[in-house]
């Protein structure tokens, strides 16, 4: 089974972000797949096992959160060189 969360971190306070993050971790532990679409990169990468970065309608890069943050193309076209997780 999978659950889709579309922009779960948009427009909410830090406490709600923490609650949602805890819930996603709990669901993962229970074996439920969670697919998240969100522009809140820091929050999202903290709770996922794998990330896909879309750019111009295409998958630009996919991999572990660490590899996403280190990828030169992702930093150039999406995160920016000054981005710090």
Order of alpha helices (4+ residues) and beta strands (2+ residues): beta-alpha-beta-alpha-beta-beta-alpha
